Amino acid sequence: MKTNNQQGRNIALIAGIYFIVKSVINLILGGGFMDVIISVLEAAALYTGLMYLNYIVAAIVAIVAIVHLPANIGHLADNWFYLLEGVIDIIAAIIICVNPSVKEHFTNKWGGGSNE
């Protein structure tokens, strides 16, 4: 797919790679394989640069982090790793929503139409 901002695409890909690596580590620690599949789909969505996909991915990531936040805080001694992961998830979600380069990357029209 075409990119309108290479730096933005690189930042989005770094976030996508982080999501995949995180889910693989969680799989090793006892998570499910479906998390890996979802992370791969998120990374692919971030690669495309299609309009608004960055907001959708960020919303999914933020919602999952917020849902798990109370349990991670409540069992901080056991879940500090997951709390740190949640904080990084929120930071990544914010970056893919507000970084100007990333926002410029997500200007590809759906259906392959012109960006004009």
C-alpha positions as CSV (number, residue, x, y, z in Angstrom):
1,M,0.0,0.0,0.0
2,K,1.0,3.6,-0.6
3,T,2.2,5.7,2.3
4,N,1.8,9.4,2.6
5,N,4.4,9.7,5.3
6,Q,7.2,7.2,5.6
7,Q,8.1,8.2,9.2
8,G,4.4,7.8,10.2
9,R,4.4,4.3,8.6
10,N,7.6,3.4,10.5
11,I,6.1,4.5,13.8
12,A,2.9,2.6,13.1
13,L,4.9,-0.5,12.2
14,I,6.9,-0.2,15.4
15,A,3.6,-0.2,17.3
16,G,2.4,-3.1,15.3
17,I,5.6,-5.1,16.0
18,Y,5.3,-4.3,19.7
19,F,1.7,-5.7,19.7
20,I,2.9,-8.9,18.0
21,V,5.9,-9.4,20.3
22,K,3.8,-8.6,23.4
23,S,1.2,-11.2,22.4
24,V,3.8,-13.9,21.7
25,I,5.3,-13.2,25.1
26,N,1.9,-13.5,26.7
27,L,1.3,-16.7,24.8
28,I,4.5,-18.1,26.3
29,L,3.3,-16.9,29.8
30,G,-0.1,-18.7,29.4
31,G,-2.1,-16.5,27.1
32,G,-4.2,-17.6,24.1
33,F,-3.2,-18.0,20.4
34,M,-6.1,-15.8,19.4
35,D,-4.2,-12.8,20.9
36,V,-1.4,-13.4,18.5
37,I,-3.9,-13.5,15.6
38,I,-5.5,-10.2,16.7
39,S,-2.1,-8.6,17.1
40,V,-1.1,-9.6,13.6
41,L,-4.4,-8.2,12.2
42,E,-3.7,-4.9,14.2
43,A,-0.2,-4.7,12.7
44,A,-1.5,-5.3,9.2
45,A,-4.2,-2.6,9.8
46,L,-1.5,-0.2,10.9
47,Y,0.6,-1.0,7.8
48,T,-2.2,-0.2,5.3
49,G,-2.6,3.5,6.2
50,L,-6.3,3.3,5.5
51,M,-8.2,6.2,6.9
52,Y,-9.4,5.8,10.5
53,L,-7.8,2.3,11.1
54,N,-5.3,3.9,13.5
55,Y,-8.2,5.1,15.7
56,I,-9.9,1.6,15.6
57,V,-6.7,-0.2,16.5
58,A,-6.0,2.4,19.3
59,A,-9.5,2.0,20.7
60,I,-9.2,-1.8,20.8
61,V,-5.7,-1.6,22.5
62,A,-6.9,1.0,25.0
63,I,-10.1,-0.8,25.9
64,V,-8.3,-4.1,26.5
65,A,-5.7,-2.3,28.7
66,I,-8.4,-0.4,30.7
67,V,-10.5,-3.5,31.2
68,H,-7.5,-5.3,32.8
69,L,-6.2,-2.3,34.7
70,P,-8.1,-2.8,38.0
71,A,-7.0,-6.5,38.3
72,N,-3.4,-5.5,37.5
73,I,-3.4,-2.8,40.1
74,G,-5.2,-5.0,42.6
75,H,-2.6,-7.7,42.3
76,L,0.4,-5.5,41.7
77,A,3.0,-7.9,43.2
78,D,1.9,-10.6,40.8
79,N,0.9,-8.5,37.8
80,W,3.5,-5.7,37.6
81,F,4.6,-7.0,34.2
82,Y,1.0,-6.8,32.9
83,L,0.5,-3.3,34.5
84,L,3.6,-2.1,32.7
85,E,2.4,-3.7,29.5
86,G,-0.9,-1.8,29.9
87,V,0.8,1.5,30.4
88,I,2.9,0.9,27.2
89,D,-0.3,-0.1,25.4
90,I,-2.0,3.2,26.3
91,I,1.1,5.2,25.2
92,A,1.2,3.3,21.9
93,A,-2.5,4.0,21.4
94,I,-2.0,7.7,22.1
95,I,1.0,7.9,19.7
96,I,-0.9,6.3,16.8
97,C,-3.8,8.7,17.3
98,V,-2.0,12.0,17.8
99,N,1.4,11.9,16.2
100,P,1.2,14.1,13.1
101,S,3.4,11.8,11.0
102,V,1.3,8.8,11.9
103,K,-2.0,10.7,11.2
104,E,-0.6,11.7,7.8
105,H,0.2,8.0,7.0
106,F,-3.5,7.2,7.7
107,T,-4.9,9.2,4.8
108,N,-5.3,6.4,2.2
109,K,-8.9,6.2,0.9
110,W,-10.9,3.0,1.2
111,G,-11.5,1.2,-2.1
112,G,-8.2,2.4,-3.6
113,G,-9.5,5.8,-4.7
114,S,-7.5,8.9,-5.1
115,N,-6.4,10.8,-2.0
116,E,-7.2,14.1,-3.6
